[in-house]
Amino acid sequence: MKAVLVLEDGTVFEGNSFGAEGEAAGEVVFNTQIIGYQEILTDPAYGGKMVAMGYPHIGNYGINDRCSESDSTHAQALIVKEYSKIYSNWQATGSLGDFMKKNGVVGIEGIDTRSLTIYIREHGEMKGVVSTKTADVKKLAEKAKAFKDNLKPQTSNVKINNKAQSSTVIIDIGVNKSTLAKYEGAAVVSAAATADQILKMQPEEVIISSGPGDPRDLKGLIAEVKKLVGQVKLTGIQNGACVLALALGCTVSKMKVGHHGMNLPVVDPKTGKGEISMQNHSYGFDKLSKEVKVAHINLNDKMVEKIVSLDGKCQAALYYPIDERGKLDPGYKRV
């Protein structure tokens, strides 16, 4: 079946449908990863995004039971050069296409993703529509323009348990399983939690998770995090880093082109010591307050990727924190 991707400025990419049929709107971003399509589709931080994979051959290792970042899909659509109908992996339990059909994720293949990536780099991330229903460019462009990214924290119904005893509390604005695994045993509270409720749990550290949407919209959470500053150690991850930065008096703005992918180098500008990071953020630090200092910059575009408060109690990183070398993730079993 034919499918079409139309950007909000009327640019058209024609291809073929795979996964679920229908129509989906969202913000079109490109991801530079060679692998990880299952993690991308299921990470709450990709909510509202239509992801174009830079690597040309997608789906060849199928879907497995351990690599989902949540219990459902969140990305709006997947855009690829070539979808592999044949998959082969000892862990695979099904195909990517069937997984997308089951979860209602629209896919388009057969387009020049290199051309799309270059176009986004030059013109910036923009909204789009993938459709198998119609090829009316004008109508689809209008639908793309009308798309509203009103994403809220993913689990605002999580109940507070003030009796929970843990040295770490995670504020959930779209937490993924990798974060839960890294901070195993942490108590998880919703974005509606107040500073007083969190402090009653007597944590040593509070993590503000990654998540979807515009972090500037989380005004209530920003106000509560501000009350936590100086009381406990605070760590912000990706969009959670933006929330923490705003609480520390910095400003945050939408990037022309976000960072989405792995193997992205960040470095301490003073020591030259660097790390290889995984990133997924369309918002970045703008004007820094006098309360923070730069800890890491991106080697590719020199953007500030991590800030630390002057007292060392707060750190906000726009990339996913690197785990200890050689540590197996909880879902891996030796054979």
Order of alpha helices (4+ residues) and beta strands (2+ residues): beta-beta-beta-alpha-beta-beta-beta-beta-alpha-beta-alpha-beta-alpha-beta-alpha-beta-alpha-beta-alpha-beta-alpha-beta-beta-beta-beta-beta-beta
